Amino acid sequence: MAKLMKARKLILFGLLLLLATVGVAIYMPLSAEQANTTTVKNVALKAIASGLASPWSVAFLPDGKILVTEKPGRLRVIEHGKLLAAPVAGVPIVEEIGQGGLLDVVLHPNYRENGWLYLTYTAKDHQGVGVEVIRAKLQNNQLQQQEMIFTQRPKLQKDHHFGSRILFDQQGYLYITLGDRGEQERAQVISHHIGKVIRLHDDGRIPKDNPVISPSEQSTEAYTFGHRNVQGAALNPWTGKIWTHEHGPQGGDEINILQAGVNYGWPVITYGVNYFIGTKIGEGTHKAGMAQPIYKWVPSIAPSGMTFYTGDAYPSWKGQLFVGSLKFQTLVKLKLDGDKVVSEERLFKNVGRVRDVRQGPDGLLYMVADDKVFQLKPAY
């Protein structure tokens, strides 16, 4: 019997390795309680655009148009509920590879006055591939007056963990999230950009008050470090604090509140384990001098996109935090008490891999999932 059990384990392990080789994602099952998804009353999902090629993010222009990034390298426009056939011209050359491509799009806080929009994307050079950020002005369906704001150094050969969310804080500083690029030890090395959150002026200059995260270093672009893959970033409008979430490995997705110069631990501490084999990563879950997440998912939900809801269209949702789940193809709603998450609810079922969620100027939530952009429309 013992030999039979051992043989079964070896067969199962071999099957897992085979599935991993061909690119099939393996996830630990959720308990019934964790997997519970709520049927949403009085809110309908309305697809306002479909047939998109791996859409990643959306931004809302003052004239009512919606910008959508497609990972292969196209910036698309939704106007009056219709996806325009012609993409925006002048997008930089994008290296679509693995998780990379044309990724985030964000407007400057003073967009009405200065017209700057910001794009993150992956680009190639002789070293490999890495994140770059430009700002440009949209005129006559074309990006003009382009300026390079940031280039990740070093670029690497790996094709994943690019991070690549951008946002502005209440003081007008620009933040760029970057992943560990699959070379996890680099997240603890403070002399380059890998596994960091970057803080810049809106034109790319390094703020003089950026934290010095090592006594041997001068101020650099890095604001925080020890990150695995930050694909969600949102400004808490009531406190001014920046919240981020990042992918763990097999378990250990986490939400953090950024603080200047803080080490968020990866890969020294984590609540996740190594894929498939389930072995320990790093030194455990706690270490002095390394921050604890304010919330975590074990097992993982594969979070992407995040926004605080401030509108009145769904009165009971005001003040809550929304996160997309790639893994469970659902929208996660988190009830907050100050800086604490007190409960979690999952909304809708099988809507597709939710890549982004944003609040529009009309007070409605918009969600990017698979090949569609959805509007969450009150049904009453």
KOLZA-298911 format. One record per residue (C-alpha): residue number from 1; residue in three letters; y, x, z. Coordinates in Angstrom, 1 decimal. Example, Ala and Ser with C-alpha at 12.3 -4.5 7.8 and 13.67 -1.06 7.14 Angstrom:
2
resi	resn	py	px	pz
1	ALA	-4.5	12.3	7.8
2	SER	-1.1	13.7	7.1
//
This chain:
380
resi	resn	py	px	pz
1	MET	0.0	0.0	0.0
2	ALA	2.4	2.8	0.9
3	LYS	1.7	4.5	-2.5
4	LEU	2.4	1.2	-4.3
5	MET	5.7	0.7	-2.5
6	LYS	6.7	4.2	-3.3
7	ALA	5.8	3.7	-6.9
8	ARG	7.9	0.5	-7.0
9	LYS	10.9	2.2	-5.6
10	LEU	10.6	5.0	-8.2
11	ILE	10.4	2.5	-11.0
12	LEU	13.5	0.6	-9.6
13	PHE	15.4	3.8	-9.3
14	GLY	14.5	4.8	-12.8
15	LEU	15.6	1.4	-14.1
16	LEU	18.9	1.8	-12.4
17	LEU	19.5	5.2	-14.0
18	LEU	18.5	3.8	-17.4
19	LEU	21.0	0.9	-17.1
20	ALA	23.7	3.3	-16.0
21	THR	23.0	5.5	-19.0
22	VAL	23.5	2.7	-21.4
23	GLY	26.6	1.5	-19.7
24	VAL	25.5	-1.6	-17.8
25	ALA	27.4	-2.1	-14.5
26	ILE	25.2	-2.5	-11.4
27	TYR	26.7	-4.2	-8.4
28	MET	25.4	-5.0	-4.9
29	PRO	25.1	-8.8	-4.4
30	LEU	27.5	-10.7	-2.3
31	SER	26.4	-12.9	0.6
32	ALA	26.9	-16.7	0.0
33	GLU	30.0	-16.7	2.2
34	GLN	31.6	-13.7	0.4
35	ALA	30.8	-15.2	-3.0
36	ASN	32.3	-18.6	-2.3
37	THR	34.8	-19.7	-4.9
38	THR	37.1	-22.6	-4.5
39	THR	37.7	-25.3	-7.0
40	VAL	41.4	-25.4	-7.3
41	LYS	42.9	-28.9	-7.1
42	ASN	46.1	-29.8	-8.9
43	VAL	46.3	-26.5	-10.8
44	ALA	45.1	-26.1	-14.3
45	LEU	44.5	-23.0	-16.3
46	LYS	46.3	-23.2	-19.6
47	ALA	45.7	-20.4	-22.2
48	ILE	49.0	-19.6	-23.8
49	ALA	47.6	-16.8	-25.9
50	SER	44.0	-15.9	-27.0
51	GLY	42.3	-13.5	-29.3
52	LEU	44.0	-10.5	-27.8
53	ALA	42.3	-7.1	-27.9
54	SER	41.8	-5.9	-24.2
55	PRO	45.1	-7.1	-22.9
56	TRP	46.2	-5.2	-19.8
57	SER	49.6	-6.4	-18.5
58	VAL	52.4	-8.8	-19.1
59	ALA	56.2	-8.7	-18.6
60	PHE	58.8	-11.6	-19.0
61	LEU	61.9	-11.1	-21.0
62	PRO	65.1	-13.0	-20.1
63	ASP	65.0	-15.0	-23.4
64	GLY	61.7	-16.6	-22.5
65	LYS	59.5	-14.3	-24.5
66	ILE	56.5	-12.6	-22.9
67	LEU	55.3	-9.1	-23.7
68	VAL	51.6	-8.3	-23.6
69	THR	50.1	-4.8	-23.8
70	GLU	46.8	-4.4	-25.7
71	LYS	44.7	-1.4	-24.7
72	PRO	44.1	-0.2	-28.3
73	GLY	47.9	0.5	-28.6
74	ARG	49.7	-2.7	-29.5
75	LEU	52.6	-4.4	-27.7
76	ARG	52.5	-8.1	-28.5
77	VAL	55.0	-10.9	-28.1
78	ILE	54.4	-14.5	-27.0
79	GLU	57.2	-16.8	-28.0
80	HIS	57.3	-20.6	-27.3
81	GLY	53.7	-20.5	-26.3
82	LYS	52.6	-18.8	-29.5
83	LEU	51.3	-15.2	-30.0
84	LEU	53.3	-13.7	-32.8
85	ALA	51.3	-12.0	-35.5
86	ALA	53.4	-8.9	-35.8
87	PRO	53.2	-6.4	-32.9
88	VAL	56.2	-4.6	-31.7
89	ALA	56.9	-1.5	-33.9
90	GLY	57.5	2.0	-32.5
91	VAL	54.9	2.1	-29.8
92	PRO	54.0	5.8	-29.1
93	ILE	50.7	7.2	-30.4
94	VAL	48.1	6.0	-27.9
95	GLU	44.7	7.6	-27.2
96	GLU	42.4	4.7	-26.5
97	ILE	39.5	6.2	-24.7
98	GLY	37.3	4.7	-22.0
99	GLN	39.6	3.0	-19.5
100	GLY	42.7	4.5	-21.2
101	GLY	45.0	3.1	-23.8
102	LEU	48.3	1.2	-23.7
103	LEU	48.4	-0.1	-20.2
104	ASP	51.3	-1.3	-18.1
105	VAL	54.7	-2.8	-19.1
106	VAL	57.6	-3.4	-16.7
107	LEU	61.3	-4.2	-17.1
108	HIS	64.0	-2.3	-15.4
109	PRO	65.4	-4.4	-12.5
110	ASN	68.8	-4.4	-14.3
111	TYR	67.2	-5.2	-17.7
112	ARG	69.9	-7.7	-18.6
113	GLU	72.5	-5.0	-18.3
114	ASN	70.7	-1.9	-19.6
115	GLY	67.8	-3.2	-21.7
116	TRP	65.3	-0.6	-20.6
117	LEU	61.6	-1.4	-20.5
118	TYR	58.9	1.0	-19.4
119	LEU	55.4	1.5	-20.8
120	THR	52.4	3.6	-19.5
121	TYR	49.8	4.8	-21.9
122	THR	47.2	7.5	-22.3
123	ALA	48.0	10.4	-24.7
124	LYS	46.1	13.4	-25.9
125	ASP	47.0	17.1	-26.0
126	HIS	45.0	20.4	-26.2
127	GLN	43.9	20.0	-22.6
128	GLY	42.6	16.4	-22.8
129	VAL	44.0	12.9	-22.1
130	GLY	46.5	11.8	-19.4
131	VAL	49.0	9.2	-18.5
132	GLU	52.5	9.2	-20.0
133	VAL	55.5	6.9	-19.3
134	ILE	58.3	6.2	-21.7
135	ARG	61.3	3.9	-21.5
136	ALA	62.8	2.3	-24.6
137	LYS	64.9	-0.6	-25.7
138	LEU	63.5	-3.6	-27.6
139	GLN	65.6	-4.4	-30.6
140	ASN	64.6	-6.4	-33.7
141	ASN	60.9	-6.3	-32.6
142	GLN	61.0	-2.5	-32.4
143	LEU	61.1	0.0	-29.6
144	GLN	64.2	2.2	-30.0
145	GLN	66.0	4.9	-28.0
146	GLN	62.7	6.1	-26.6
147	GLU	62.8	8.6	-23.7
148	MET	59.9	10.3	-22.1
149	ILE	60.0	9.7	-18.4
150	PHE	56.8	11.3	-17.1
151	THR	53.8	13.3	-18.4
152	GLN	50.7	13.7	-16.2
153	ARG	49.7	17.3	-15.6
154	PRO	47.0	18.4	-16.1
155	LYS	45.5	16.3	-18.8
156	LEU	41.7	16.1	-18.5
157	GLN	38.7	15.5	-20.7
158	LYS	37.4	12.5	-18.6
159	ASP	37.9	9.0	-19.9
160	HIS	38.4	7.0	-16.7
161	HIS	40.4	6.4	-13.5
162	PHE	43.9	6.5	-15.0
163	GLY	45.5	4.1	-12.5
164	SER	48.7	3.5	-14.4
165	ARG	50.6	0.7	-12.6
166	ILE	54.4	1.0	-12.4
167	LEU	57.0	-0.7	-10.3
168	PHE	60.5	-0.4	-9.0
169	ASP	61.4	-0.7	-5.3
170	GLN	64.5	-2.3	-3.9
171	GLN	66.4	1.0	-4.1
172	GLY	65.7	1.3	-7.8
173	TYR	63.1	4.1	-7.6
174	LEU	60.2	4.1	-10.1
175	TYR	56.6	4.4	-8.9
176	ILE	53.7	5.4	-11.1
177	THR	50.1	5.1	-9.8
178	LEU	47.5	7.7	-11.0
179	GLY	43.8	7.9	-10.5
180	ASP	41.5	10.8	-9.7
181	ARG	40.3	10.9	-13.3
182	GLY	36.7	11.2	-12.1
183	GLU	37.3	14.6	-10.5
184	GLN	37.6	13.3	-7.0
185	GLU	38.4	16.6	-5.2
186	ARG	41.7	16.8	-7.1
187	ALA	43.1	13.8	-5.2
188	GLN	43.5	16.1	-2.2
189	VAL	45.2	18.9	-4.2
190	ILE	49.0	18.5	-3.9
191	SER	50.1	20.8	-6.6
192	HIS	49.4	18.4	-9.5
193	HIS	49.4	14.7	-10.4
194	ILE	45.8	13.7	-10.1
195	GLY	45.1	11.0	-7.5
196	LYS	48.7	10.5	-6.6
197	VAL	51.4	7.9	-6.6
198	ILE	54.5	9.3	-8.3
199	ARG	58.1	8.5	-7.3
200	LEU	61.0	9.1	-9.7
201	HIS	64.5	8.0	-10.6
202	ASP	64.6	5.5	-13.4
203	ASP	65.4	8.3	-15.9
204	GLY	62.5	10.5	-14.8
205	ARG	64.4	12.8	-12.4
206	ILE	62.7	13.8	-9.2
207	PRO	64.4	12.4	-6.1
208	LYS	65.7	15.1	-3.7
209	ASP	64.3	13.2	-0.7
210	ASN	60.7	13.0	-2.1
211	PRO	58.3	14.0	0.7
212	VAL	57.2	17.6	1.0
213	ILE	53.5	17.1	1.4
214	SER	52.7	20.7	2.1
215	PRO	54.7	23.4	3.9
216	SER	54.2	25.7	1.0
217	GLU	55.6	23.2	-1.6
218	GLN	59.0	22.0	-2.6
219	SER	59.6	18.3	-3.3
220	THR	57.6	17.2	-6.3
221	GLU	57.0	13.9	-8.1
222	ALA	54.2	13.0	-5.6
223	TYR	55.0	10.4	-3.1
224	THR	51.5	9.8	-1.7
225	PHE	48.1	11.4	-2.3
226	GLY	44.4	10.9	-1.7
227	HIS	44.0	8.0	-4.1
228	ARG	40.9	7.1	-6.2
229	ASN	42.2	4.7	-8.8
230	VAL	45.2	2.5	-8.0
231	GLN	45.3	-0.5	-10.5
232	GLY	47.4	-2.8	-8.4
233	ALA	51.0	-2.3	-7.1
234	ALA	53.4	-4.9	-5.8
235	LEU	56.7	-4.9	-4.0
236	ASN	56.7	-7.2	-0.9
237	PRO	60.0	-9.0	-1.4
238	TRP	60.4	-9.9	2.3
239	THR	59.9	-6.4	3.7
240	GLY	60.6	-4.1	0.8
241	LYS	57.3	-2.3	1.3
242	ILE	55.1	-1.3	-1.6
243	TRP	51.6	-2.5	-1.4
244	THR	48.8	-1.0	-3.6
245	HIS	45.1	-1.6	-4.1
246	GLU	42.6	0.8	-5.4
247	HIS	39.0	0.8	-6.6
248	GLY	36.4	2.2	-4.2
249	PRO	33.1	3.5	-5.5
250	GLN	30.2	1.2	-4.6
251	GLY	32.1	-0.6	-2.0
252	GLY	35.4	0.4	-0.4
253	ASP	38.1	-1.2	-2.5
254	GLU	41.2	-1.1	-0.4
255	ILE	44.7	-2.4	0.1
256	ASN	47.3	0.1	1.4
257	ILE	51.0	0.0	2.2
258	LEU	52.6	3.1	0.9
259	GLN	54.4	5.5	3.3
260	ALA	56.1	8.7	2.1
261	GLY	53.9	11.8	2.2
262	VAL	50.8	10.0	3.6
263	ASN	47.3	11.0	2.7
264	TYR	45.1	8.0	1.9
265	GLY	41.9	9.9	2.3
266	TRP	39.9	9.9	-0.9
267	PRO	37.4	11.4	-1.2
268	VAL	37.3	12.7	2.4
269	ILE	37.1	9.2	3.9
270	THR	36.0	6.0	2.2
271	TYR	34.1	2.8	3.0
272	GLY	32.2	3.1	-0.3
273	VAL	29.0	5.0	-1.1
274	ASN	27.7	6.8	-4.1
275	TYR	26.7	4.6	-7.0
276	PHE	23.0	3.6	-7.3
277	ILE	21.7	5.9	-4.6
278	GLY	23.9	4.7	-1.8
279	THR	24.4	8.0	-0.1
280	LYS	27.5	8.9	2.0
281	ILE	30.7	10.2	0.4
282	GLY	32.9	12.7	2.3
283	GLU	33.1	12.8	6.1
284	GLY	32.9	9.1	6.9
285	THR	35.4	6.3	7.2
286	HIS	38.0	7.8	9.6
287	LYS	39.8	11.1	9.9
288	ALA	42.9	12.2	11.8
289	GLY	45.9	12.5	9.5
290	MET	44.5	10.1	6.9
291	ALA	45.5	6.5	6.6
292	GLN	43.3	3.5	7.1
293	PRO	43.5	0.6	4.6
294	ILE	45.0	-2.6	5.9
295	TYR	42.2	-4.5	4.1
296	LYS	39.0	-3.6	2.3
297	TRP	36.2	-5.1	0.2
298	VAL	32.6	-4.1	0.9
299	PRO	31.0	-4.7	-1.5
300	SER	33.6	-4.1	-4.2
301	ILE	35.5	-6.8	-6.2
302	ALA	36.9	-4.3	-8.7
303	PRO	40.6	-5.3	-8.1
304	SER	43.2	-5.2	-10.9
305	GLY	46.8	-6.5	-10.9
306	MET	48.6	-7.8	-7.8
307	THR	51.6	-10.0	-7.0
308	PHE	53.3	-11.7	-4.1
309	TYR	54.0	-15.4	-4.8
310	THR	57.6	-16.4	-3.9
311	GLY	57.9	-19.6	-6.0
312	ASP	57.8	-23.3	-5.2
313	ALA	55.4	-24.5	-7.9
314	TYR	52.4	-24.3	-5.6
315	PRO	54.0	-24.9	-2.1
316	SER	50.9	-24.0	-0.1
317	TRP	50.6	-20.6	-1.9
318	LYS	54.1	-19.4	-1.1
319	GLY	54.1	-16.1	0.7
320	GLN	50.6	-15.2	-0.2
321	LEU	49.2	-12.3	-2.2
322	PHE	47.2	-12.6	-5.4
323	VAL	44.8	-10.0	-6.8
324	GLY	42.6	-10.1	-9.9
325	SER	38.9	-9.3	-9.7
326	LEU	37.3	-7.7	-12.7
327	LYS	33.8	-7.8	-11.2
328	PHE	33.7	-11.5	-10.2
329	GLN	36.0	-12.8	-12.9
330	THR	38.1	-14.7	-10.4
331	LEU	41.6	-14.7	-8.8
332	VAL	41.7	-13.7	-5.2
333	LYS	44.2	-15.3	-2.9
334	LEU	45.0	-13.5	0.4
335	LYS	46.8	-15.2	3.2
336	LEU	49.1	-12.9	5.1
337	ASP	50.6	-12.6	8.6
338	GLY	53.2	-9.9	8.3
339	ASP	51.4	-6.8	7.2
340	LYS	47.9	-8.2	7.9
341	VAL	45.5	-10.1	5.7
342	VAL	44.1	-12.9	7.7
343	SER	42.0	-14.8	5.2
344	GLU	40.7	-14.6	1.6
345	GLU	40.0	-17.3	-0.9
346	ARG	38.7	-17.0	-4.4
347	LEU	40.1	-19.3	-7.1
348	PHE	38.5	-20.5	-10.3
349	LYS	35.1	-19.4	-11.7
350	ASN	34.2	-17.2	-14.6
351	VAL	37.7	-17.0	-16.1
352	GLY	36.9	-13.5	-17.5
353	ARG	37.7	-10.1	-16.1
354	VAL	41.1	-10.6	-14.5
355	ARG	43.2	-7.5	-15.4
356	ASP	46.6	-8.6	-14.3
357	VAL	48.4	-11.4	-12.4
358	ARG	52.2	-11.9	-12.4
359	GLN	54.8	-14.4	-11.3
360	GLY	57.0	-15.6	-14.2
361	PRO	60.7	-16.4	-14.0
362	ASP	59.7	-20.1	-14.1
363	GLY	58.0	-19.8	-10.7
364	LEU	54.5	-20.0	-12.2
365	LEU	51.7	-17.5	-12.0
366	TYR	50.3	-15.9	-15.2
367	MET	46.9	-14.2	-15.4
368	VAL	45.5	-11.8	-18.0
369	ALA	41.7	-12.2	-18.4
370	ASP	39.4	-11.0	-21.1
371	ASP	41.2	-11.8	-24.4
372	LYS	43.6	-14.4	-23.0
373	VAL	46.8	-14.9	-21.1
374	PHE	46.7	-17.9	-18.8
375	GLN	49.4	-19.9	-17.2
376	LEU	48.5	-21.6	-13.9
377	LYS	50.1	-24.9	-14.4
378	PRO	50.5	-27.5	-11.7
379	ALA	48.6	-30.6	-12.8
380	TYR	50.5	-33.2	-10.9
//
